[in-house]
Amino acid sequence: MMKRFTSGWCTAAAMALLVAGPGLFAQEGATLTRAQWLKKVGASVSDEAVLRETMANLTPEDKVEFAQRVIKAATRLPASPEEKSAALVKSSVASIASATGDTKQQVIAKVFAGTPVEYLPVVSEELAKRFDQEFNKLSNEQFEKIASDTVAVCIKENAETDAPSVRNTFALLVFLRGAKDPALQNKLITQLPDERMRNLAASWVPPALKDKNYEAMLAAADVGEMQINDHILLRLIGHANLDRLLADLNANLGVKPVEWVDETGTNTVTTTWVPLSQVRSVGGFVVGGGSSMGMLDHASDYGINRTPLYPQGYQNQGTSVCCCIEDGVVIRVPARTPAPGKR
């Protein structure tokens, strides 16, 4: 009975996705005009959901400019240091999470170029939690490449700012805080464009990493340290959800198919991993943002006391089934586990 039920449910899910697919993808392909998204800048600062929804309907070029304008609008909020810090953190995180590939790196560069230097300590520390190498499940080589490529974009963007040395060093710090390889520090510092900047970064990075001491950096930018109440900031930012902001920059977690072996250990099937930021929900079923259906890639601490994506089944009972779609691509849907005594 249970086997027939899950099989039928799986088939229904596949049919629902296939029927809803064309309309869904057409909707996601729609883009807002410049006049339309300019009107959403203010609302995006105060509502993260509006920001993410707007970014999902922009071209890559518009995403970069939109993110830049949102950051700029957040800096102009007539608010307390804690409220402005929270707005900058939320705007930065949502903007970066809503971009992919080269566009993501350009958005990161806009964050470091547009955020007032006095707010970069808190913004960089919050981003570092989401850039963490282990959290994003990246090898040393993968993390180094992502960090090196992104820092290069930041250096170019910061060249025309008020304090390029300071801003570039904060861009380094956001990767170094969560790096496993100590050698990455010298490798990133070496990327800086001149000897003076490299010497400054070499003196600023150790105290910043060890004690979160930014005094010399802020003094170099001629700004004072912000007095921010961490308890108020945490309440404003929240801590239930951390986006894995770098995971989808790794080719293995992109949209290309990945082969894996099913639970029988004999059949090889193909699936597609989709970053959480690109997941859409249709009729209760979750699919990827492109033409290929995909498996979910959740942050390890997504939500508080969240139910695991794949629950533990009873003895000899599987917890998932595979629904074949087309072209050999499948989705993996958690089976409905019956309550005790109702199997």
N, C-alpha and C positions, 0 to 999 in steps of 0.2 A: 504493500500500500504506500509506504513512505517513498519508495523508489519511483513509483508511478507519479506521485504528487510532485516531487522535486523536478522530475523530468518535464512534466506538463508546465510547471511554473517557469522553468528555464526557457521552454519554447515560447511561452507567452511573453516573457521578458524580451527575448530576441526579436519577436515579431513587433512588439511595441516600439523597440528601438529602431528597427528598420522602417516602420511606418512613419515615426516621428522624425527620422533622420534628415530627409531633404529639407523640411521646413526649419529644423533646428539649425542646420549648417548655413542655410540661406540667411537666417536671422543673425548668426554670428559673423557672417561675412559683411553685413551692413556696416557702414561707417558714418560717423557724424560729420557734418560739415564744420568748418572752422567757426562759423557764427554760432552753431549749436553748442560745441564743446567749450567755447569761451564763456558761455553763460553758466557753465557747470563748475567753474573753478572755485568760486566762493563756497558752494554747497559741498564740494569735495574736501575742503579743508575741515569742515565741521562734521562730515559724515563719511567715514571710510568706505561704507558700502557704495555710496554714490561715486567715489573715486574709482573703485575697482570696476564698477559697471561701466563707467565712462571710458576707462582705459581699454576695456574689452572691445569697444566699438570704434577704436581709432587706428589709423595707419601707423606703422612704426615711426615715421617722421613726426607725426602729430603727437605720439605718445611722449617723445622726448621733450617737445616744447610744452606740452600740457603739464608734465611732471615739473618742469622748471617753473612754470607759472604758479602751480600749487605750492611749491616750496616758498616762492617769493611771497605769495599771499599769506602763508602761515607765519612768516617773519613779521608781518605787519599787524598781526592780531593785537588788539588792545587788551592784553591779558597778563596774568601773573607769570613769573618765570616758569613755574611748574606747568601751567596750562599751555604756554607757548612751546615749551619743551615737548610736551605730550603731542601737540599738534604737529610739530616737526617730525617727531619719531613716527607717528601714525602715517603721515603723508609720505615720508620716505619709504617706509616698509611697504605700504600698499602700492606705491608707484613702481618700486623695484620688483615686487612680486607679480605685478601685472604685465611685465615686459619679459621678453625672451631673447636669447642670443646676443648679437651685437647691440641691439636696442637696450637690453638690460644693462650692459656695461656703460652705455651712454647715459642712461638714467642715473646710475650710481655716480658717475662723474658730475652730473648736474647737482646731485645732493651735496657733494663735497664742495662744489664751487659756489652754490647758492645759499647754503646754511651759514648764518652769522658765526664767526669763529668762536665766540663765547658759548655757543650752544653745541659746538662740535664734540666736546667731551661726552655729553650725555647721548647725543645722536650716534656717535661712533661706537660707544659701548653697547647700545641696544642693537645696532646692526651687527656688531661682532658676535652676539649671541646667535644670530641667524646665519652668519657667515661661517660659523665654526666647522672645522674640517670633519670631525667625527659626526656631528649632527647632520651634515649633508652627505655623509657616507662616501667620502672622496679619498683616494689614495694620495700619497705625498706628491706624486707626479701630476695627478689631475689638479690637486689644489694649487700647486705651484704655477701651473699653466694659467689657471683661472685668475689667480692673484696677479701674476705678471702681466697678463693681457689687460686686466681691468685697471691696474695701476698706471699702465702706459696711457690709457684713455684719460684717466684722471689728471695725469701730469700735463697733457695737452690742453685739457679744459681749464686747469688752474693757472696756466701761464699768464692769462689776462686778468687774474683776480687781484685783490688787495694784498693777500699774504700767501703767495704760492708755496713757499717753503713749509709753512705751518699746515696748510691744507693738504699738501702732498704727504706730510708725515702722518696726519690723521688717516689718510687713505691707506697708508701702510699698516697703521695700528689695527684697523678693522679686520685685517687678515691675520696679522701676527698674533693677536689674542687667542685665536682658536687653532693655530697651526701646531702640528705635531713635530715637525722637523725644525730644530733650532737654526739650521743653516739658512732657512728661508729669510731670516732677518737681514743678513748681509746681501743676499741675492736681490732683495727688493730695494735696499738702500742703494745698491750699485746702479739701479735703473734711473735714479734721480739725475737730472741733466747737467749739474756742475758740481765741482768739488766742494764749494762752500755749502751748498744745500745738502750734500752727502754728509759732511762733517756735522752740520746742525742736527740732521736726523739721527745720526749715530749717538749724539749726546742727549737728544730728547726721548728717544724710544725706550731705553732701559728704565728710567724712573716712571714713565707713563705705564709701562707694562707691569712693573713690580708694585708700585704704590698708587697708581692712578694720579700721579703728580704731573699736572700740565702747566705749572706755574711759568716755566721758562718759555713754553710755546705761546701761551697767552700774552706774556709780556712782549714777545717778539712781534706779535700782531697788534700790540698797543691796546689790549682790552683786558678787563678785569675778570676774575673768576666769578661765575654765577653762583649765588647762594640758593641752592635748590633743596627743598625738603624731599628726601627720597621716598618717604612713606606716602606723601601726597602724589608724587609722580607715579609711583607704582599703582596707586588706586586709579589714576587717570589713564594710564597705559594699559593696565590689565596684564595678566600673566597666563591666561588659559591657553592661548594659541601662539605658537611660534612658527612662522613660515620658514621652510628650508629654501632660502633665497638663492643658493648657488647650485642646488641639486640638478636643475634642468639645464645648466650650462655644461654638464658632463654628458658626453655623447651616449653613454650607456643608459642614461635616464631621460633621453630625449624622446622623439616620436618614432624612431626607427624600430622595426620589429626585433624582438629578442626571443631566442629559442630556449625552451625549458622542458623538463621531463615531468609528466603528470604523476599522480599518486601511485599508479601501478608500477612505475619505474621502467616501463617499456616503451611507452608512446611519447614521441617528441612532437610538441606543438609550438605554435608561434603566437606571441602576444605582443602588446604594445604598452610600454610604461608611459603614463601621462602625469606631469607635475600637478600637485594639488591646485595650484593657481589657475590651471587650465581646465579643471573639471567642471562639468555642467550637469545639472539634474533635470531629468525629463520624466514626468509621470511616475516619480518615485524611483526611477532607475538612473544610475550614474554612468555617463559616457564621457569620452574625451572631447576636446574642443575642435578636433579636425575630422577628416573623413574616415579615420580609423577608430574603431572602438578600442578602449584601453582598460588596463588595470589601474586601480587607485594607488597613488603614492602619498601616503599620509605622513605627516610629521609624527615622530615617536611620542610626543607629549601633547597631541592635539586634543584639546578639551580637558576637563577635569573629570576623573573617574569614568572615562569613556569606555563603552563596551568594545572589546577587541573586534577588529574587522572580521577575523575568522575565529568564531567561538570554538571551544573545545567540544568535540562530539562525544557520544557514548562509545563504549567498547565496540570495535569493529564497525563503527559508523563513520563515514566520511563527512567532512564539514563543508565541502564545496563541490560544485559541478561545473563543467565547461560547456559553454554554449557556442557552437560553431556559428560564425557569421557568414563570411565570404572570403575568398582569396586566401584561405588558410588562417585568417586572423580570428582569434577567439577572445571572449571576455570570461572572467572568472567571477561567478556569483556565489555569495555565501548561501549555503543551504539553510533552510528553516529548521532549527533544532526544536523538536517538540518538548513540552514540559514533562517532567517525570510522571510516569503512570499514564501518559496519553499517547504513547507510541502505537 
